[in-house]
Amino acid sequence: MIVFVGPETMEPSLVVVNLHGKVELKVLKDSKDFRMTDCVQPPFDVFYQIFKVFHPILPCCQILGTVTWAIVEDELRRPISTLLINPNTKGGYLILPRFQSNLDVVELILSDVLPEVNSQLFPQRPGLDWLSDEFYDSPKVREIRIGIRKREEEYLRKQREDEDRIDAIELDLKPFMQILIADDEHFTGEDRLSKSVEHVFDFLDFKVTNVDEENPYGDGKKREDLWVRDKDGYFGICECKGTKSGESETFYGDLLKYVRHAHRKLKETDLRGLLVVNPFRERDAKTRGPLYAGSPEIIASAKDAGDGILSTFTLWRICMDVMSGSLDKSEAREIIKQPGLIKYGP
């Protein structure tokens, strides 16, 4: 008899009813040892084979052969994984945890376990499975098997090498993923959004100045994050913003203040603003909508002023196409320098 018991069973005893009446099964103390005694009777053989199949998933078990019933418990003394043997009868009870598909477990017992311990129950089974043991292989078959194993080992070796290469590439390209999740408030060092954007712009062959680190104004005050220059004279005052929620109108307002200050201090003729935003940074990047979709006046104002507004997801897509060779770095820089909402791809 097979009984499946759910993990919610916490009673100190179980009651199993069969054709011979009601049998109450008391829960015994748990143990981390698997022991067998000499008093095991033939009916135990079937259940021992079944137990061997499920033993790897039973972290704590106990076989008590000195009592009428043997019970396997888990470490919390719950009867969710229980093996019961009655050596005085022709049958027994197998109590197992509830599986996702109990029918599959029953099929496994009927197809793989019972035929091994009692072939008379399955007369249609030839009972010659032992001939498939590799011990009986002919030299030619053994040679083929060795070749198969060598090819499998070679495949696994190359797979490990490829996985190591992937790890190395992902480490080098971490900034390109970091711009999709980071801000400057909850991340430090090289993992900050502004620092990651700096690495990405440097990859695209912009000349990048980290304002916080290099203090080009000489006053030590915190203002914009980066200066981004190109060979044609483009000079972008770049502010990087990451947020768990959507983009704020104050982001562009702060950028305008930094641009005005740079105009006064630097006297540059082609100086523009560049706002890089990582909105909803904990959300799947490809599901995020366009920046300032509900504030078209900000997009229009930025376009009139020559300022660019760029999402980190758009920047990521540009870089991926540069890496694939479908976009030149010079073309990528031209896209990023355009005014208004910077768009790329579908």
N, C-alpha and C positions, 0 to 999 in steps of 0.2 A: 504494500500500500504506500502511495506517495502523497505527502501532504505538503502544501506550500503555505508558509506562514509569513505575513508581512512584518516589516520592522517595527510597526507600532505595537506589536504584541508585547506587553510588559507583565502579564499575569505570572504568578509564581508556579503555575502548573498549566498543562494543556490537557484537553480531553479529546481523545480520538475514538470514534465509534465505527466499528466494523460489524461483519456478520456474526461474530462471536460475542458481541455485547460491547459494553462501554469499558474503556481502559483509561485510567487517569495516570498521566505521566508527570511525575514531580521533577522540577528543575533541580539539577545538581550543581555543585560548586564548579567554577570554571578553572581551567588550567591552560598553560601555554605548551604543554607537552602532548604528543600523540603517542599513546601507549596501547599495546595489545597484550593480552594474557593468554595462557594456554587453554582457557576454558571455552574459547571460541568454537562454536559448533558449525557444521556445514552450511546451515541457512545464512550464516554470516558472510559467506564468500561473495554472494551476489552484491550485498550492500557494501562490502569492503571495496569491491571494484568500482561501484558507483561513487563511493567516498573518495577514491583516488582521483576520479575525474574532477570532482568539485573541491578537493582539498586546497588547491592554490587560492581559492577565493574565501576560504575560511581562516581568518587570521588567528583565531584562538579556538582550540578544540580539545576534547577529552574523550577517550574511549575507556569505559569502565567495564571490563569483561567479567569482573567478579560479581556483578549484580545482574538481575534479570534483564534490565533495560539499560542500554548504553546511550548517553545523551551528549551531543556536541553543542556547546554554547559559545557565544561571542564573549569579548572581554567585559561587557556590561551585564553579563549573566542573562542575556535575552535569548530565548529559544528560537532564534531566527535561522540558525544553521545547525540542525540537529540530526544525528544519525542514531537510529534506535534498532536494537537487535534483540530478538527474543529467541535464544538458542533452544528453547524447549518446544517450539512450534515449527511448522513447516514454512511459515511466512515471517514477515517483519514489517517494520515501518521505516520509511525514509522521509524525514522532515527537512525540507530545504527552504532557503529564503525565497521570497516572491521575486521572480524575474520579470523582465519586460515582456517576455513571451514564454509562459510556462509550458505551452504546447511544444515549443522547440526543445525545451529541456527533456520533456517526456520522450520526444522523438530521438534525442541523443541517447537516452538510456536504452531505448528499445533497439536502436540500430547499431550502436557501437559498444555498449557495455555488456548487456545481458548475453549476446551471442558469444562473447569471449568466455564467460563463466559457466554457461549452460547451453551447449550447442544443441542438446536434445530439444530445447524449446523452439529451435529454428532449423528444422530438418532440411529446408530448402537451401540452407547456407552450406557451401562445400566444406568449410572447416579447414581449408588448406592455405589460409592467409600467411602462414609462416614461410611459405615458399617465396613470398615477395620480399623477405628479409635480404638485405644486401649481402649477407654472409654467403648466400647461395649464388651470387652473380658469377657468370663466366668471366674469364679474363678480358674478353672484348667488351662486354657490358661494363665491367669495372673500369676499363680504360675510358669509355665514353663518360661514365659518371665523374671520373676525375677531371675530365675536360670541362664538364658542366660546372663543377665546383670552381675550377680555376677561372672560368669566364665570369662566374658570379663574384668571386673575390676581386677580380680586376674591375668589374663594374662598380662594386662598392668602394674600391680605392679611388676611382675617378670621381665617383659621386662625392666622396669626402673632400677631394681636392676642389671640386666645383663649389661645394658649400663653403669652404675656406675662402675661395675667391669672392664669393658673394658677400661674405662677412667683411672682407677687406674693402670691397667697393662701397658697401653701405656705410662703413665707417668714414671713408673719404667724402662721401656725398651726404653726410648727415645734415649739413646746413640746409640742403634743398628740401629735406623733409621737415626740418625744424621750423622753417618759416610758416608751415601749415598748422602748427600747434602752439607756438611760443608767444609770449609777451615779454616785457621788460620788468614786470612786477613779480612774477612767480618763478622766473628762471634767472640763473646767474651765469657769469662768465661767457664762454663761447656759445652757450645754449640760449642766450637772450635773443629776442627777435631782431633788435637792431644789429647785433653782431652777426647773426646768421644772414641777414639781408646784405650786410657788408661783404661777406664771403661770396654770396651769389652775384652781386654786382661786379665784384672783382673777377669772377669767372667769366663774365660777359665782356671783360676788357674795359670797363669803366675805370676811371681813376677815382678812388674812393678815399675820403678823409673822415676818420672817426672823430667827430667834434668833441665828444666827451673825453676821449683819451688824449688827443693832441692839443686841445685848447688853442685853436688858431686865433681866437679873438684876444687872447691874453688876459682875460678878466676872470677866468675860472668858473663862470656862471654856466648853468645847464640851460641849453637852448635846444636847437634841432639836433638830431642824432648824427646825420651824415652830410657830407658834401659829395655830390656825384658829378663828375666832369666827363666830357667826351672830347675827342680830338677836334671837332668842328667848333668848339667854343661853348658848347652847352654847359651850363652850370646849374645844377639842381640842388636846392635846399631841401633836404629829405628828412621827413619825420616818419617814424615807424610806430604804429599803434596796434596792439593786440588786445582782444577783449573776448570774454565769454559770451557777451550779448552782441547786438548789432553795432554798427558804426555810429558814432555820435557826431552831431553837427559841430561840436566844440573841437573835434580833431582838425577840421579844416580851418576853423578860426585860429587855433594855435599856430598852424602852419603859416597863415597870413602874417601873424605877428613876427615869426622868425624871418620870413622873407623881407618884411619891411626893415627889420633890424640889420639884416645882411646888406640891403641896398645902402643904408646909411654908412655902414662901416667899411664895406668892400669896394664900393663905387663900380661894381660890375655892370656891364651893359646888357648882357644876355643872361640874366639871372632869373630863375623860375622856381616855383615850388613843386615838390614831388611828395605826395602823401601815400605811404604804403600801409595798407590796413589788413590785419588778419582777424576778420570778424568771426564770431561764433567758433572760436578756436578749438572747442571740444566736439564740434560737429563734423561729420564727414564732409571734407572740403568740396567734393563734387556736388553736394546738395545745397550749397550756399548760393543765395541769389546775388545779383549784381549790387555793387555798392551804391548807396544813396538812391535806391529805386523809389523811395517815398519822398525824396527831397530833390527834385529835378533842378530847382533853382541853384543848388550848390554845384551840380555838374555844369550848369550853364555859366555860372560865375567863374569856375575854375577854367573852363575853356576860353572865356573872354580874356582872362588874365594870363593865359599860357601855362597854367599849372596843370600837373598830371595827378590823377587819382588812380592808384593801382592796387588791386587785391593780390594777396600773396598766392592765391590759387592761379591767377592769370600769370603771375611771375613764374610759378612752378611749371606751368604748361609751356611757357616760352623756353625755359631752360631744358625741359625734356626734349623738345624738338631740336634744340641746338645740339644736344648730346646725340640724338639719332642721326644728325646730319641733314635733316630736312629744312633747317633754318640756319643761316649764317649769323655769327655774332654781331656783325655790323647791322644786319636786318633786325636782329633782336633789339639792339640799342635804339634804332629808329622807332620801333614800336613803343618802347618805354618812354621816349622823349615826346610823344605826341600829347597835346593838351586835352583837357577834359577827362572823361572816364576812359581809361586805357582798356581796349578790348582786344582779345586774341582768341581765335578758334571759334567753334560753334557756340 
